[in-house]
Amino acid sequence: MRPLPSVTGQVAVLDRPDVDTDQIIPKQFLKRIERAGYGEFLFFDWMKDPDFELHATPGASILIAGRNFGCGSSRERAVWALDDYGFRAVLAPSFGDIFRSNAVNAGLAPIAVAPDELAALRDAVARENELTVDLEHLVISHPTGLRVPFDFDAHAQETLVHGLDAVARTLQRADEIAAYESTHPPRLDVLAL
């Protein structure tokens, strides 16, 4: 997983509530197991509309979304599609619980921002389209000087800042695991074939 101490970039605004995982990545694109290649199917049906909001900011790395973003079914590929499209952080008033967990585990920062602060960020981006999301210092900033601090789970923060998936976390304790195993005999007899 790529470390994400901070991201600075353009912002796409999708101010729609209750965007579910089937809208993010429709079911017909869930037949593959690879993690890459889902970006071209992101918001597939909505992308057909030439006035769809994301067309206004190609290459955006930050998404401002509406409340309850990522609700619906447990669809890890929804996070993969957002990441593959180029998003590194999603700012919204709230997230679907499973989406939030999947996002952190895949290296995408789901940051809950109070509605009034999110409105201030949208207004700032409308004047100058750039934000910095600093996960080390837990602050979102705009070139005009607007700063919005945010709360974030410490475990999720460490996961994203250092790029630690479950395997990387386990490998950090390889010496402790080896020491434990060396002092404890195997519990099952191993049959020689």
Backbone as a chain_set.jsonl record, in Angstrom:
{"seq": "MRPLPSVTGQVAVLDRPDVDTDQIIPKQFLKRIERAGYGEFLFFDWMKDPDFELHATPGASILIAGRNFGCGSSRERAVWALDDYGFRAVLAPSFGDIFRSNAVNAGLAPIAVAPDELAALRDAVARENELTVDLEHLVISHPTGLRVPFDFDAHAQETLVHGLDAVARTLQRADEIAAYESTHPPRLDVLAL", "coords": {"N": [[0.842, -1.169, 0.0], [0.504, 2.245, -0.763], [2.122, 4.861, 0.99], [0.408, 7.596, 2.568], [0.932, 10.398, 3.584], [0.166, 13.004, 3.051], [-1.886, 14.781, 0.682], [-1.957, 16.872, -2.077], [-3.886, 18.621, -4.338], [-6.115, 18.975, -7.183], [-9.702, 19.302, -6.87], [-12.626, 17.418, -7.084], [-16.095, 17.901, -7.045], [-18.839, 16.291, -5.813], [-21.671, 16.719, -4.898], [-23.842, 15.041, -3.741], [-26.219, 13.27, -1.866], [-26.157, 10.034, -0.223], [-24.757, 8.34, -2.063], [-24.366, 5.282, -3.341], [-22.531, 2.129, -3.274], [-23.081, 0.705, -5.588], [-23.6, 2.667, -7.44], [-21.127, 3.845, -7.529], [-19.421, 1.8, -8.538], [-20.798, -0.147, -10.82], [-22.526, -3.333, -10.724], [-22.021, -5.042, -12.931], [-19.344, -4.878, -13.448], [-17.885, -6.343, -11.667], [-16.581, -8.736, -11.975], [-13.924, -9.336, -12.057], [-10.827, -10.022, -10.329], [-8.556, -8.579, -10.02], [-6.98, -5.654, -8.751], [-6.452, -3.313, -10.098], [-7.573, -1.245, -12.845], [-10.253, -0.57, -12.559], [-10.96, 2.072, -12.586], [-11.86, 3.149, -15.015], [-14.49, 2.467, -15.027], [-15.724, 3.858, -13.055], [-18.463, 5.427, -11.553], [-20.079, 4.711, -13.726], [-22.627, 4.828, -15.161], [-23.392, 7.484, -14.673], [-21.268, 8.872, -15.78], [-21.815, 8.916, -18.46], [-23.329, 11.112, -18.93], [-22.74, 14.237, -20.244], [-22.704, 16.479, -18.624], [-22.043, 15.634, -16.119], [-20.684, 15.993, -12.879], [-17.968, 15.197, -12.351], [-16.665, 15.435, -14.767], [-15.84, 18.029, -14.963], [-13.457, 18.353, -13.609], [-11.011, 16.787, -14.497], [-8.477, 14.532, -13.502], [-8.49, 15.136, -10.81], [-7.527, 14.705, -7.405], [-8.741, 14.677, -5.009], [-11.899, 14.175, -3.603], [-14.888, 15.806, -2.946], [-17.737, 14.945, -1.341], [-21.265, 14.113, -0.787], [-23.409, 13.54, 2.125], [-23.366, 10.334, 3.765], [-21.782, 8.853, 1.989], [-20.811, 6.159, -0.069], [-22.539, 4.244, 0.889], [-24.548, 1.247, 1.191], [-23.968, -1.957, -0.313], [-21.27, -4.178, 0.68], [-18.655, -3.476, -1.018], [-15.711, -3.74, -2.054], [-14.472, -3.119, -4.405], [-15.496, -0.676, -5.136], [-13.997, 1.198, -3.739], [-11.537, 0.575, -4.881], [-12.018, 1.434, -7.499], [-12.322, 4.222, -7.193], [-9.747, 4.851, -6.274], [-8.177, 3.919, -8.439], [-9.019, 5.653, -10.389], [-7.827, 7.929, -9.555], [-8.27, 9.289, -7.179], [-7.259, 10.158, -3.888], [-8.218, 10.933, -1.492], [-11.368, 11.272, 0.143], [-13.757, 13.577, 1.031], [-16.428, 14.025, 3.144], [-19.627, 14.512, 4.817], [-20.432, 12.177, 6.111], [-19.942, 8.583, 6.026], [-20.65, 5.347, 4.592], [-20.339, 2.62, 6.801], [-18.926, 0.206, 6.132], [-17.764, 0.927, 3.729], [-16.015, 2.955, 4.625], [-14.184, 1.459, 6.181], [-13.165, -0.282, 4.195], [-11.982, 1.625, 2.544], [-9.858, 2.729, 4.099], [-8.331, 0.387, 4.43], [-7.493, -0.001, 1.84], [-5.976, 2.187, 1.222], [-7.116, 4.669, 0.711], [-8.186, 7.801, 1.829], [-10.888, 8.32, 3.883], [-12.483, 11.018, 4.951], [-14.318, 12.471, 7.417], [-16.124, 15.418, 7.494], [-17.561, 18.212, 9.024], [-20.757, 19.484, 7.985], [-20.969, 22.38, 7.657], [-18.285, 23.172, 7.568], [-17.457, 21.703, 5.368], [-18.948, 22.984, 3.406], [-17.663, 25.462, 3.412], [-15.173, 24.67, 2.422], [-15.943, 23.792, -0.144], [-16.775, 26.253, -1.219], [-14.334, 27.654, -1.198], [-12.832, 26.096, -2.967], [-14.255, 26.527, -5.291], [-13.406, 29.057, -5.953], [-10.611, 28.829, -6.143], [-9.197, 26.025, -7.287], [-7.856, 23.909, -5.407], [-6.669, 21.839, -2.823], [-5.078, 20.805, 0.221], [-4.74, 17.853, 1.905], [-3.725, 16.9, 4.88], [-2.684, 14.223, 6.449], [-0.923, 13.58, 8.442], [-0.904, 15.755, 10.202], [-3.551, 16.184, 10.526], [-5.263, 18.098, 9.156], [-7.03, 20.059, 6.79], [-6.23, 22.161, 4.162], [-6.403, 25.249, 2.33], [-5.166, 27.287, -0.36], [-5.888, 29.973, 0.191], [-5.644, 30.285, 2.877], [-7.54, 29.146, 4.47], [-8.179, 26.779, 6.923], [-9.036, 23.593, 7.984], [-9.348, 21.625, 10.624], [-9.482, 18.109, 11.372], [-10.914, 15.172, 12.867], [-9.59, 11.895, 13.251], [-9.388, 8.403, 13.29], [-6.803, 6.941, 15.178], [-5.499, 4.507, 14.565], [-6.29, 4.141, 11.884], [-5.136, 6.44, 10.829], [-2.362, 5.919, 11.173], [-2.196, 3.655, 9.544], [-2.726, 4.726, 6.965], [-0.853, 6.915, 6.698], [1.618, 5.615, 6.843], [1.326, 3.612, 5.008], [0.451, 0.959, 5.629], [-0.7, -2.135, 5.199], [-2.55, -5.062, 6.296], [-0.731, -7.193, 6.129], [1.773, -5.877, 6.092], [1.704, -4.73, 8.638], [1.822, -7.04, 10.223], [4.338, -8.016, 9.454], [5.961, -6.116, 10.605], [6.27, -7.057, 13.123], [7.777, -9.304, 12.95], [10.149, -10.264, 14.224], [9.297, -10.527, 16.907], [7.313, -12.43, 16.587], [8.792, -14.599, 15.614], [10.435, -15.039, 17.855], [8.54, -15.833, 19.777], [7.537, -18.162, 18.551], [9.816, -19.725, 18.611], [10.02, -20.474, 21.245], [7.835, -21.982, 21.793], [6.55, -25.106, 21.293], [5.319, -26.753, 18.325], [1.785, -27.208, 18.094], [0.404, -29.172, 16.828], [0.888, -32.456, 15.652], [3.074, -33.185, 13.053], [2.611, -34.915, 10.148], [4.649, -37.034, 8.359], [4.905, -37.44, 4.969]], "CA": [[0.0, 0.0, 0.0], [1.284, 3.477, -0.842], [1.948, 5.778, 2.116], [-0.381, 8.787, 2.266], [1.056, 11.392, 4.649], [-0.655, 14.142, 2.637], [-2.15, 14.873, -0.75], [-2.317, 18.2, -2.554], [-4.322, 18.511, -5.72], [-7.416, 19.49, -7.57], [-10.83, 18.732, -6.149], [-13.9, 17.197, -7.767], [-17.204, 18.033, -6.098], [-20.008, 15.476, -6.114], [-22.505, 17.055, -3.742], [-25.063, 14.227, -3.793], [-26.291, 12.389, -0.693], [-26.465, 8.606, -0.361], [-24.152, 7.699, -3.236], [-24.055, 3.929, -2.882], [-21.422, 1.449, -3.95], [-23.501, 0.287, -6.928], [-23.418, 3.827, -8.304], [-19.686, 4.065, -7.656], [-18.963, 0.775, -9.49], [-21.945, -1.032, -11.061], [-22.308, -4.766, -10.514], [-21.536, -5.76, -14.106], [-17.885, -4.776, -13.528], [-17.317, -6.983, -10.488], [-16.208, -10.111, -12.318], [-12.472, -9.485, -12.005], [-10.263, -10.002, -8.985], [-7.434, -7.653, -9.98], [-7.307, -4.386, -8.109], [-6.291, -2.225, -11.067], [-8.421, -1.258, -14.023], [-11.649, -0.247, -12.269], [-11.187, 3.503, -12.722], [-12.616, 3.473, -16.232], [-15.902, 2.149, -14.798], [-16.197, 4.661, -11.935], [-19.713, 6.152, -11.827], [-20.243, 4.356, -15.141], [-23.852, 5.356, -15.758], [-23.377, 8.947, -14.573], [-20.229, 9.404, -16.672], [-22.378, 9.064, -19.809], [-23.909, 12.45, -18.998], [-21.645, 15.196, -20.432], [-22.736, 17.484, -17.558], [-21.722, 15.013, -14.837], [-19.769, 16.841, -12.126], [-16.561, 14.808, -12.408], [-16.059, 15.851, -16.041], [-15.319, 19.392, -14.818], [-12.126, 18.354, -12.986], [-10.233, 15.562, -14.755], [-7.206, 14.493, -12.789], [-8.628, 15.509, -9.402], [-7.068, 13.676, -6.469], [-9.567, 14.792, -3.805], [-13.323, 14.221, -3.912], [-15.813, 16.276, -1.922], [-18.986, 14.223, -1.593], [-22.379, 14.373, 0.118], [-23.54, 12.682, 3.307], [-23.579, 8.89, 3.608], [-21.092, 8.416, 0.781], [-20.36, 4.77, -0.024], [-23.496, 3.377, 1.574], [-24.946, 0.094, 0.384], [-23.324, -3.258, -0.122], [-19.834, -4.245, 0.905], [-18.086, -3.586, -2.361], [-14.342, -3.233, -1.997], [-14.1, -2.6, -5.721], [-15.874, 0.741, -5.202], [-12.799, 1.912, -3.293], [-10.509, 0.37, -5.902], [-12.348, 2.271, -8.658], [-11.976, 5.598, -6.834], [-8.285, 4.922, -6.233], [-7.652, 3.741, -9.795], [-9.366, 6.875, -11.121], [-6.863, 8.943, -9.135], [-8.598, 9.91, -5.897], [-6.512, 9.688, -2.719], [-8.995, 11.281, -0.306], [-12.77, 11.641, -0.041], [-14.255, 14.381, 2.14], [-17.891, 13.965, 3.167], [-20.14, 14.599, 6.187], [-20.486, 10.829, 6.694], [-19.655, 7.482, 5.105], [-21.098, 4.015, 4.942], [-19.321, 2.027, 7.68], [-18.083, -0.766, 5.435], [-16.966, 1.693, 2.77], [-14.937, 3.627, 5.361], [-13.17, 0.44, 6.509], [-12.528, -0.708, 2.947], [-11.147, 2.722, 2.048], [-8.611, 2.763, 4.878], [-7.557, -0.821, 4.132], [-6.972, 0.065, 0.469], [-5.105, 3.344, 1.063], [-7.89, 5.862, 0.361], [-8.549, 8.469, 3.084], [-12.266, 8.782, 4.01], [-12.412, 12.005, 6.018], [-15.603, 13.076, 7.773], [-16.017, 16.855, 7.723], [-18.858, 18.782, 9.369], [-21.379, 20.112, 6.804], [-20.633, 23.797, 7.471], [-16.879, 23.249, 7.15], [-17.396, 21.19, 4.005], [-19.463, 24.065, 2.56], [-16.584, 26.458, 3.297], [-14.172, 24.099, 1.515], [-16.527, 23.847, -1.503], [-16.72, 27.649, -1.657], [-12.93, 27.989, -1.47], [-12.427, 25.367, -4.173], [-14.909, 27.179, -6.427], [-12.59, 30.225, -6.298], [-9.291, 28.326, -6.542], [-9.374, 24.582, -7.131], [-6.744, 23.161, -4.82], [-6.677, 21.579, -1.384], [-4.102, 19.88, 0.787], [-5.234, 17.028, 3.002], [-2.54, 16.486, 5.629], [-3.077, 13.172, 7.394], [-0.01, 13.572, 9.591], [-1.276, 16.824, 11.131], [-5.018, 16.171, 10.583], [-5.801, 19.39, 8.751], [-7.261, 20.311, 5.371], [-5.929, 23.578, 3.958], [-6.62, 25.848, 1.013], [-4.175, 28.361, -0.554], [-6.343, 31.251, 0.747], [-5.396, 30.294, 4.314], [-8.57, 28.373, 5.152], [-7.685, 25.526, 7.525], [-10.101, 22.825, 8.627], [-8.848, 20.431, 11.315], [-10.443, 17.006, 11.402], [-10.61, 14.023, 13.722], [-9.373, 10.677, 12.48], [-8.979, 7.275, 14.121], [-5.337, 6.844, 15.232], [-5.073, 3.306, 13.831], [-6.474, 4.44, 10.46], [-4.126, 7.434, 10.472], [-1.079, 5.221, 11.037], [-2.316, 2.795, 8.367], [-2.605, 5.518, 5.741], [0.383, 7.7, 6.648], [2.77, 4.736, 6.629], [1.034, 2.619, 3.977], [0.521, -0.349, 6.279], [-1.826, -3.056, 5.12], [-2.489, -6.06, 7.37], [0.506, -7.967, 6.003], [2.882, -5.019, 6.52], [1.637, -4.625, 10.105], [2.313, -8.311, 10.762], [5.777, -8.104, 9.214], [6.646, -5.241, 11.565], [6.474, -7.826, 14.351], [8.372, -10.589, 12.562], [11.091, -10.719, 15.253], [8.511, -10.957, 18.067], [6.633, -13.677, 16.205], [9.824, -15.649, 15.569], [10.843, -15.329, 19.238], [7.45, -16.596, 20.395], [7.493, -19.501, 17.956], [10.994, -20.506, 19.009], [9.855, -20.94, 22.627], [6.603, -22.763, 21.902], [6.548, -26.203, 20.315], [4.089, -26.829, 17.506], [0.675, -27.838, 18.818], [-0.088, -30.31, 16.072], [1.921, -33.338, 15.102], [3.185, -33.091, 11.607], [2.76, -36.234, 9.566], [5.562, -37.1, 7.225], [4.307, -38.195, 3.856]], "C": [[0.894, 1.241, 0.0], [1.057, 4.325, 0.415], [1.183, 7.029, 1.665], [-0.257, 9.78, 3.426], [0.246, 12.649, 4.34], [-0.882, 14.045, 1.131], [-2.556, 16.314, -1.042], [-2.742, 18.047, -3.993], [-5.658, 19.164, -5.963], [-8.522, 18.681, -6.908], [-12.019, 18.591, -7.095], [-14.995, 17.261, -6.708], [-18.396, 17.242, -6.614], [-20.961, 15.608, -4.925], [-23.862, 16.365, -3.858], [-25.085, 13.339, -2.556], [-26.519, 10.939, -1.109], [-25.962, 7.985, -1.658], [-23.706, 6.311, -2.794], [-22.999, 3.264, -3.76], [-21.807, 0.958, -5.34], [-23.442, 1.452, -7.909], [-21.935, 4.095, -8.535], [-19.096, 3.086, -8.668], [-20.106, -0.216, -9.686], [-21.556, -2.516, -11.054], [-21.726, -5.498, -11.712], [-20.008, -5.713, -14.245], [-17.182, -5.47, -12.371], [-16.807, -8.392, -10.75], [-14.713, -10.366, -12.219], [-11.998, -9.461, -10.56], [-9.063, -9.063, -8.881], [-7.892, -6.337, -9.372], [-7.257, -3.213, -9.081], [-7.31, -2.353, -12.198], [-9.879, -0.909, -13.793], [-11.976, 1.231, -12.494], [-12.016, 3.877, -13.934], [-14.112, 3.199, -16.068], [-16.512, 2.951, -13.642], [-17.415, 5.483, -12.347], [-20.144, 5.938, -13.286], [-21.476, 4.986, -15.79], [-23.87, 6.883, -15.746], [-22.365, 9.562, -15.535], [-20.738, 9.589, -18.106], [-22.985, 10.445, -20.021], [-22.773, 13.463, -19.149], [-21.608, 16.286, -19.355], [-22.427, 16.908, -16.182], [-20.568, 15.774, -14.174], [-18.291, 16.479, -12.284], [-15.884, 15.199, -13.719], [-15.409, 17.228, -15.935], [-13.889, 19.421, -14.276], [-11.391, 17.047, -13.243], [-8.893, 15.644, -14.019], [-7.286, 14.906, -11.33], [-8.171, 14.354, -8.503], [-7.855, 13.685, -5.155], [-11.015, 14.917, -4.255], [-14.075, 14.775, -2.708], [-17.166, 15.681, -2.274], [-20.049, 14.623, -0.573], [-22.422, 13.357, 1.257], [-23.781, 11.22, 2.906], [-22.949, 8.349, 2.328], [-20.617, 6.975, 0.959], [-21.283, 3.856, 0.755], [-23.81, 2.178, 0.678], [-24.11, -1.128, 0.687], [-21.824, -3.126, 0.117], [-19.164, -4.512, -0.429], [-16.712, -2.941, -2.357], [-13.908, -2.617, -3.324], [-14.535, -1.147, -5.916], [-14.679, 1.604, -4.79], [-11.703, 1.775, -4.339], [-10.754, 1.252, -7.12], [-11.997, 3.733, -8.385], [-10.465, 5.793, -6.852], [-7.697, 4.842, -7.642], [-7.938, 4.964, -10.67], [-8.432, 8.027, -10.747], [-7.164, 9.633, -7.82], [-7.759, 9.295, -4.783], [-7.264, 9.969, -1.424], [-10.417, 11.637, -0.717], [-13.211, 12.371, 1.219], [-15.769, 14.376, 2.063], [-18.362, 14.118, 4.615], [-20.189, 13.241, 6.888], [-20.28, 9.801, 5.591], [-20.397, 6.234, 5.543], [-19.98, 3.345, 5.737], [-18.375, 1.081, 6.949], [-17.207, -0.062, 4.412], [-15.78, 2.336, 3.473], [-13.825, 2.63, 5.693], [-12.423, -0.022, 5.263], [-11.582, 0.368, 2.42], [-9.809, 2.757, 2.783], [-7.739, 1.566, 4.52], [-6.951, -0.816, 2.739], [-6.113, 1.301, 0.22], [-5.793, 4.615, 0.601], [-8.381, 6.491, 1.665], [-9.999, 8.937, 3.062], [-12.372, 9.73, 5.204], [-13.771, 12.649, 6.234], [-15.376, 14.535, 8.157], [-17.422, 17.379, 8.0], [-19.44, 19.534, 8.168], [-21.021, 21.579, 6.592], [-19.182, 23.984, 7.037], [-16.704, 22.737, 5.723], [-17.911, 22.243, 3.016], [-18.399, 25.141, 2.362], [-15.491, 25.955, 2.353], [-14.677, 24.132, 0.065], [-16.453, 25.273, -2.053], [-15.29, 28.056, -2.025], [-12.45, 27.341, -2.763], [-13.061, 25.977, -5.429], [-14.116, 28.408, -6.887], [-11.208, 29.814, -6.806], [-9.267, 26.836, -6.237], [-8.09, 23.886, -6.711], [-6.978, 23.008, -3.327], [-5.462, 20.729, -1.038], [-4.77, 19.166, 1.948], [-3.999, 16.445, 3.675], [-2.969, 15.488, 6.699], [-2.129, 13.07, 8.586], [-0.449, 14.582, 10.649], [-2.792, 17.011, 11.247], [-5.63, 17.546, 10.307], [-5.955, 19.429, 7.228], [-7.021, 21.797, 5.166], [-6.123, 23.967, 2.499], [-5.612, 26.988, 0.861], [-4.595, 29.724, 0.007], [-6.084, 31.358, 2.245], [-6.467, 29.564, 5.121], [-7.96, 27.063, 5.644], [-8.83, 24.86, 8.263], [-9.47, 21.605, 9.289], [-9.919, 19.345, 11.304], [-9.96, 15.92, 12.349], [-10.455, 12.793, 12.838], [-8.884, 9.597, 13.435], [-7.46, 7.085, 14.037], [-4.814, 5.631, 14.458], [-5.187, 3.543, 12.327], [-5.435, 5.456, 9.982], [-2.768, 6.773, 10.256], [-1.077, 4.336, 9.792], [-2.06, 3.581, 7.097], [-1.272, 6.246, 5.638], [1.579, 6.831, 6.299], [2.533, 3.66, 5.568], [1.087, 1.198, 4.5], [-0.758, -1.145, 6.06], [-1.634, -4.109, 6.218], [-1.196, -6.88, 7.318], [1.702, -7.145, 6.489], [2.892, -4.85, 8.039], [2.177, -5.897, 10.769], [3.827, -8.408, 10.609], [6.579, -7.177, 10.125], [6.98, -5.99, 12.857], [7.11, -9.191, 14.076], [9.323, -11.124, 13.629], [10.352, -11.232, 16.492], [7.814, -12.29, 17.785], [7.621, -14.83, 16.196], [10.267, -16.036, 16.983], [9.781, -16.158, 19.953], [7.442, -18.032, 19.86], [8.675, -20.36, 18.382], [10.87, -21.063, 20.425], [8.602, -21.787, 22.83], [6.62, -23.868, 20.847], [5.253, -26.188, 19.501], [3.007, -27.59, 18.267], [0.14, -29.06, 18.1], [1.079, -31.156, 15.613], [1.9, -33.229, 13.605], [3.425, -34.499, 11.071], [3.71, -36.178, 8.389], [4.91, -37.95, 6.156], [5.328, -38.926, 3.077]], "O": [[1.917, 1.277, 0.684], [-0.082, 4.486, 0.853], [1.303, 7.459, 0.518], [-1.217, 9.988, 4.168], [-0.296, 13.284, 5.245], [-0.176, 13.335, 0.415], [-3.388, 16.895, -0.345], [-2.045, 17.416, -4.788], [-6.244, 19.806, -5.092], [-8.32, 17.554, -6.455], [-12.37, 19.526, -7.814], [-14.835, 16.736, -5.606], [-18.897, 17.491, -7.71], [-21.041, 14.727, -4.068], [-24.892, 17.013, -4.048], [-24.074, 12.719, -2.226], [-27.009, 10.659, -2.203], [-26.667, 7.191, -2.281], [-22.791, 6.171, -1.982], [-22.631, 3.762, -4.824], [-20.933, 0.807, -6.195], [-23.25, 1.232, -9.105], [-21.538, 4.524, -9.619], [-18.353, 3.494, -9.56], [-20.36, -1.041, -8.808], [-20.416, -2.885, -11.338], [-21.005, -6.481, -11.536], [-19.441, -6.43, -15.07], [-16.005, -5.213, -12.12], [-16.622, -9.161, -9.807], [-14.282, -11.518, -12.293], [-12.684, -8.945, -9.678], [-8.598, -8.778, -7.778], [-9.061, -5.965, -9.476], [-7.961, -2.222, -8.89], [-7.834, -3.435, -12.463], [-10.673, -0.947, -14.733], [-13.147, 1.598, -12.581], [-12.796, 4.828, -13.882], [-14.915, 3.652, -16.883], [-17.675, 2.751, -13.29], [-17.393, 6.157, -13.377], [-20.525, 6.883, -13.978], [-21.375, 5.606, -16.848], [-24.317, 7.505, -16.71], [-22.587, 10.659, -16.048], [-20.146, 10.343, -18.878], [-23.137, 10.895, -21.156], [-21.917, 13.547, -18.268], [-20.583, 16.949, -19.19], [-22.535, 17.614, -15.18], [-19.599, 16.148, -14.834], [-17.446, 17.372, -12.346], [-14.658, 15.286, -13.777], [-14.527, 17.559, -16.727], [-13.18, 20.411, -14.464], [-11.167, 16.273, -12.312], [-8.274, 16.705, -13.938], [-6.253, 15.018, -10.669], [-8.401, 13.183, -8.807], [-7.665, 12.82, -4.3], [-11.323, 15.673, -5.176], [-13.924, 14.282, -1.591], [-17.679, 15.89, -3.373], [-19.779, 15.365, 0.372], [-21.595, 12.449, 1.341], [-24.33, 10.932, 1.842], [-23.523, 7.486, 1.664], [-20.086, 6.615, 2.009], [-20.858, 2.803, 1.231], [-23.37, 2.125, -0.471], [-23.612, -1.306, 1.798], [-21.205, -2.11, -0.201], [-19.12, -5.648, -0.9], [-16.57, -1.748, -2.623], [-13.08, -1.707, -3.357], [-13.992, -0.456, -6.778], [-14.392, 2.619, -5.423], [-11.017, 2.747, -4.652], [-9.805, 1.765, -7.714], [-11.438, 4.407, -9.25], [-9.966, 6.784, -7.385], [-6.811, 5.623, -7.989], [-7.175, 5.265, -11.588], [-8.263, 8.977, -11.512], [-6.389, 10.484, -7.383], [-7.567, 8.08, -4.73], [-7.006, 9.346, -0.394], [-10.647, 12.223, -1.775], [-13.063, 11.863, 2.33], [-16.335, 14.693, 1.017], [-17.588, 13.881, 5.543], [-20.011, 13.157, 8.104], [-20.418, 10.092, 4.403], [-20.734, 6.078, 6.717], [-18.806, 3.481, 5.393], [-17.159, 1.152, 7.13], [-16.039, -0.413, 4.245], [-14.656, 2.273, 2.974], [-12.647, 2.934, 5.503], [-11.198, -0.138, 5.272], [-10.506, 0.057, 1.908], [-8.752, 2.809, 2.154], [-6.533, 1.717, 4.328], [-5.996, -1.547, 2.478], [-5.572, 1.46, -0.874], [-5.129, 5.546, 0.146], [-8.932, 5.794, 2.516], [-10.331, 9.854, 2.311], [-12.352, 9.282, 6.35], [-14.309, 13.297, 5.336], [-14.555, 14.848, 9.02], [-18.367, 17.031, 7.293], [-18.693, 20.156, 7.412], [-20.789, 21.99, 5.455], [-18.886, 24.861, 6.226], [-15.899, 23.272, 4.96], [-17.373, 22.378, 1.917], [-18.252, 25.671, 1.261], [-14.943, 26.731, 1.571], [-13.92, 24.464, -0.847], [-16.107, 25.475, -3.217], [-15.066, 28.719, -3.037], [-11.747, 27.967, -3.557], [-12.464, 25.945, -6.505], [-14.147, 28.762, -8.066], [-10.699, 30.378, -7.775], [-9.31, 26.43, -5.076], [-7.345, 23.352, -7.534], [-7.428, 23.937, -2.657], [-4.901, 20.034, -1.885], [-5.299, 19.8, 2.861], [-3.311, 15.599, 3.105], [-3.542, 15.862, 7.722], [-2.5, 12.53, 9.628], [-0.377, 14.305, 11.847], [-3.26, 17.886, 11.975], [-6.401, 18.078, 11.106], [-5.124, 18.904, 6.487], [-7.55, 22.616, 5.918], [-6.024, 23.15, 1.583], [-5.236, 27.601, 1.86], [-3.73, 30.557, 0.276], [-6.285, 32.425, 2.825], [-6.313, 29.382, 6.329], [-7.313, 26.337, 4.888], [-9.512, 25.491, 9.07], [-9.096, 20.653, 8.604], [-11.114, 19.635, 11.235], [-8.764, 15.77, 12.597], [-11.112, 12.672, 11.803], [-8.047, 9.865, 14.297], [-6.898, 7.071, 12.942], [-3.796, 5.725, 13.772], [-4.28, 3.185, 11.575], [-4.918, 5.349, 8.871], [-2.099, 7.042, 9.259], [-0.081, 4.272, 9.071], [-1.274, 3.162, 6.248], [-0.624, 6.197, 4.592], [2.457, 7.253, 5.547], [3.438, 2.883, 5.262], [1.7, 0.327, 3.881], [-1.785, -0.855, 6.674], [-0.666, -4.05, 6.976], [-0.635, -7.219, 8.36], [2.55, -7.659, 7.218], [3.956, -4.827, 8.658], [2.905, -5.827, 11.759], [4.52, -8.836, 11.532], [7.755, -7.432, 10.385], [7.879, -5.587, 13.595], [6.989, -10.115, 14.88], [9.309, -12.321, 13.914], [10.733, -12.253, 17.063], [7.744, -13.162, 18.651], [7.329, -15.911, 16.707], [10.453, -17.216, 17.277], [10.119, -17.102, 20.668], [7.352, -18.99, 20.627], [8.553, -21.579, 18.502], [11.551, -22.03, 20.767], [8.348, -22.258, 23.939], [6.696, -23.591, 19.65], [4.228, -25.671, 19.947], [3.311, -28.525, 19.007], [-0.516, -29.9, 18.716], [2.129, -30.638, 15.233], [0.843, -33.185, 12.975], [4.349, -35.186, 11.508], [3.559, -35.329, 7.51], [4.425, -39.049, 6.425], [4.994, -39.609, 2.109]]}, "num_chains": 1, "name": "protein.A"}
